[in-house]
Amino acid sequence: MSALAPDVLVIGAGPSGSVVAALLVQRGYSVLVLEKQHFPRFSIGESLLAYSAQLLQEAGLLDAVLAAGFQFKNGATFVCDEQYEEFNFSNKTTAGLGFTFQVLRSEFDHLLAKEAERLGATVRYGVEITAMTPGEQPTVTARTEAGEVEIYRPRFVLDASGFGRTLARLLELEKPSDFPVRAARFAHVQDNIVAGVFDRQKIRIGINPTDRDVWSWVIPFPNGVSSVGIVATREHLAKYTGTPEEQYWAIMADEPKLRTLLGNAHTVRPVGEIVGYAANVKTLHGPGFALLGNAAEFLDPVFSSGVTIALHSAKLAAIALDRQLRGEAVDWQHEFAEPLMFGVETFRTFVTGWYDRSLQDVIFFPSKEPTIHRMICSVLAGYAWDPANPYNGPQSGRRLRALAGMCRDGTASKVGASGLT
Ligand SMILES: Cc1cc2nc3c(=O)[nH]c(=O)nc-3n(C[C@H](O)[C@H](O)[C@H](O)COP(=O)(O)OP(=O)(O)OC[C@H]3O[C@@H](n4cnc5c(N)ncnc54)[C@H](O)[C@@H]3O)c2cc1C
């Protein structure tokens, strides 16, 4: 390869960028990853799903992640006042790994980028993509921190720039999300949670019992620190006054069980905020390029699906691009966008159901038929692309609404999985 004409240029070294780079170099392609920041750097998105671990294994990256000693994660708990439900990822219907990790993304993303380099990719930091002309051989313009302009002529460009949304902005592909604007406030806290009262191997999702639209996450790390965040509408957050830190603790105190759990906690990282994180695009691909992970679409953090969708998009793109670079005709809509959207639609159904309460009713229904519980568990573990699970794909909305109805009238304990049509 010439330095300025790699086979593949990847924009961004987040999880989707590093994993797609690792997959492609292992297929023999020259891959250049250009990342505008310097690593390690903070990123939100610290709780992974089991399918992420499966995808890391398939990419040859799991051993390095295991060796790094991240917090082991095996499921999720949901709490709303006296209601409590637990999902153990191993209790799922879809085959695949049943565990994953809770990670400081500064460390996790850096590790994946270094692994991609170890496998043969070139990763350059402090280089920002500023322009791109699509085409059979796209032209990419980058700017270094010293202000130098570099022109690249790769065979294909993969945009893995996450919330940077580089090609969506540059090529005017942005499309508003259907979800209302919500905001997340978050920090890392020394949690001082009493040993034994809390399962540190699971993410805790808490719901404000007086406003079930407002929810919190607690994502424990191994060193007594947890990531704690609250998600609510902007209107809800506007009711709180004081410094960002005072507001943060006041919002949290409105969820009594969370207030008790974190009664002795204090922040070790300043409170951050992300407003209006939901995003969409008109297309996931075009001449000489495709969009991965959050560079394409982001739904909502409630089911920790972001990194999993990012990694699955990397997997699908690597398969399609491998074929294209070998000279085969690839239909990117049929081979990349549609298969990816199958699982994104699953998560869209679950996010919609979370905020219209139907999924909350399903989650807290005490005696769900066991197979149905396991199917819901599969989705929560990230296995959203398994066509054998009736709660996956375009039919998931209809089926979830029907299930919620059965939970409300109490019949969901009787219907068998075979009753789902
Ligand atoms: C409040 C909140 C909570 C979340 N919690 C979770 C969670 O618990 N679990 C989960 O899985 N997901 C979560 N997410 C989503 C998660 O953060 C993202 O889905 C995930 O980081 C996407 O990975 P990515 O590889 O697509 O992009 P990113 O991780 O965003 O990486 C993109 C990289 O591209 C670089 N970049 C951007 N623009 C350019 C450019 N022009 N040139 C060069 N480089 C560029 C950036 O510096 C960055 O390093 C959450 C999101 C939000 C908003």
The ligand as an SDF file (V2000), in Angstrom:
LIG
                    3D

 53 58  0  0  0  0  0  0  0  0999 V2000
  -25.8190    8.6830   28.0060 C   0  0  0  0  0  0  0  0  0  0  0  0
  -25.3140    7.5300   27.2070 C   0  0  0  0  0  0  0  0  0  0  0  0
  -25.0440    6.3250   27.8500 C   0  0  0  0  0  0  0  0  0  0  0  0
  -24.5980    5.2270   27.0950 C   0  0  0  0  0  0  0  0  0  0  0  0
  -24.3860    4.0290   27.7240 N   0  0  0  0  0  0  0  0  0  0  0  0
  -24.0340    2.9380   26.9920 C   0  0  0  0  0  0  0  0  0  0  0  0
  -23.8020    1.6830   27.6170 C   0  0  0  0  0  0  0  0  0  0  0  0
  -23.9230    1.5170   28.8260 O   0  0  0  0  0  0  0  0  0  0  0  0
  -23.4220    0.6390   26.8080 N   0  0  0  0  0  0  0  0  0  0  0  0
  -23.2700    0.7770   25.4550 C   0  0  0  0  0  0  0  0  0  0  0  0
  -22.9500   -0.2090   24.7790 O   0  0  0  0  0  0  0  0  0  0  0  0
  -23.4300    1.9680   24.8660 N   0  0  0  0  0  0  0  0  0  0  0  0
  -23.8090    3.0470   25.5740 C   0  0  0  0  0  0  0  0  0  0  0  0
  -23.9420    4.2600   24.9790 N   0  0  0  0  0  0  0  0  0  0  0  0
  -23.6260    4.3570   23.5480 C   0  0  0  0  0  0  0  0  0  0  0  0
  -22.1260    4.3140   23.2940 C   0  0  0  0  0  0  0  0  0  0  0  0
  -21.5240    5.4310   23.8850 O   0  0  0  0  0  0  0  0  0  0  0  0
  -21.8750    4.3190   21.7990 C   0  0  0  0  0  0  0  0  0  0  0  0
  -22.8460    3.5370   21.1660 O   0  0  0  0  0  0  0  0  0  0  0  0
  -20.5280    3.7670   21.3910 C   0  0  0  0  0  0  0  0  0  0  0  0
  -19.4920    4.4880   21.9760 O   0  0  0  0  0  0  0  0  0  0  0  0
  -20.4270    3.8060   19.8740 C   0  0  0  0  0  0  0  0  0  0  0  0
  -19.1680    3.3780   19.4540 O   0  0  0  0  0  0  0  0  0  0  0  0
  -18.5710    3.8800   18.0850 P   0  0  0  0  0  0  0  0  0  0  0  0
  -17.3800    3.0500   17.8360 O   0  0  0  0  0  0  0  0  0  0  0  0
  -19.6390    3.9210   17.0600 O   0  0  0  0  0  0  0  0  0  0  0  0
  -18.1620    5.4150   18.3150 O   0  0  0  0  0  0  0  0  0  0  0  0
  -17.3650    6.1590   19.4720 P   0  0  0  0  0  0  0  0  0  0  0  0
  -17.1450    5.2830   20.6290 O   0  0  0  0  0  0  0  0  0  0  0  0
  -18.0930    7.4440   19.7070 O   0  0  0  0  0  0  0  0  0  0  0  0
  -15.9560    6.4860   18.8180 O   0  0  0  0  0  0  0  0  0  0  0  0
  -15.8370    7.4070   17.7680 C   0  0  0  0  0  0  0  0  0  0  0  0
  -14.4110    7.9300   17.6710 C   0  0  0  0  0  0  0  0  0  0  0  0
  -14.3040    8.7080   16.4740 O   0  0  0  0  0  0  0  0  0  0  0  0
  -13.5160    9.8700   16.7240 C   0  0  0  0  0  0  0  0  0  0  0  0
  -13.8830   10.9000   15.7530 N   0  0  0  0  0  0  0  0  0  0  0  0
  -15.0360   11.6230   15.7130 C   0  0  0  0  0  0  0  0  0  0  0  0
  -15.0200   12.4610   14.6530 N   0  0  0  0  0  0  0  0  0  0  0  0
  -13.8420   12.2480   13.9950 C   0  0  0  0  0  0  0  0  0  0  0  0
  -13.2550   12.8030   12.8240 C   0  0  0  0  0  0  0  0  0  0  0  0
  -13.8890   13.7260   12.1010 N   0  0  0  0  0  0  0  0  0  0  0  0
  -12.0230   12.3760   12.4500 N   0  0  0  0  0  0  0  0  0  0  0  0
  -11.3710   11.4210   13.1880 C   0  0  0  0  0  0  0  0  0  0  0  0
  -11.8800   10.8680   14.2940 N   0  0  0  0  0  0  0  0  0  0  0  0
  -13.1110   11.2630   14.7000 C   0  0  0  0  0  0  0  0  0  0  0  0
  -13.8770   10.2310   18.1590 C   0  0  0  0  0  0  0  0  0  0  0  0
  -12.8480   11.0160   18.7490 O   0  0  0  0  0  0  0  0  0  0  0  0
  -14.0460    8.8650   18.8170 C   0  0  0  0  0  0  0  0  0  0  0  0
  -12.8540    8.4090   19.4350 O   0  0  0  0  0  0  0  0  0  0  0  0
  -24.3960    5.3630   25.6910 C   0  0  0  0  0  0  0  0  0  0  0  0
  -24.6430    6.5850   25.0730 C   0  0  0  0  0  0  0  0  0  0  0  0
  -25.1120    7.6550   25.8090 C   0  0  0  0  0  0  0  0  0  0  0  0
  -25.3900    8.9520   25.1100 C   0  0  0  0  0  0  0  0  0  0  0  0
  1  2  1  0
  2  3  1  0
  2 52  2  0
  3  4  2  0
  4  5  1  0
  4 50  1  0
  5  6  2  0
  6  7  1  0
  6 13  1  0
  7  8  2  0
  7  9  1  0
  9 10  1  0
 10 11  2  0
 10 12  1  0
 12 13  2  0
 13 14  1  0
 14 15  1  0
 14 50  1  0
 15 16  1  0
 16 17  1  0
 16 18  1  0
 18 19  1  0
 18 20  1  0
 20 21  1  0
 20 22  1  0
 22 23  1  0
 23 24  1  0
 24 25  2  0
 24 26  1  0
 24 27  1  0
 27 28  1  0
 28 29  2  0
 28 30  1  0
 28 31  1  0
 31 32  1  0
 32 33  1  0
 33 34  1  0
 33 48  1  0
 34 35  1  0
 35 36  1  0
 35 46  1  0
 36 37  1  0
 36 45  1  0
 37 38  2  0
 38 39  1  0
 39 40  1  0
 39 45  2  0
 40 41  1  0
 40 42  2  0
 42 43  1  0
 43 44  2  0
 44 45  1  0
 46 47  1  0
 46 48  1  0
 48 49  1  0
 50 51  2  0
 51 52  1  0
 52 53  1  0
M  END
$$$$
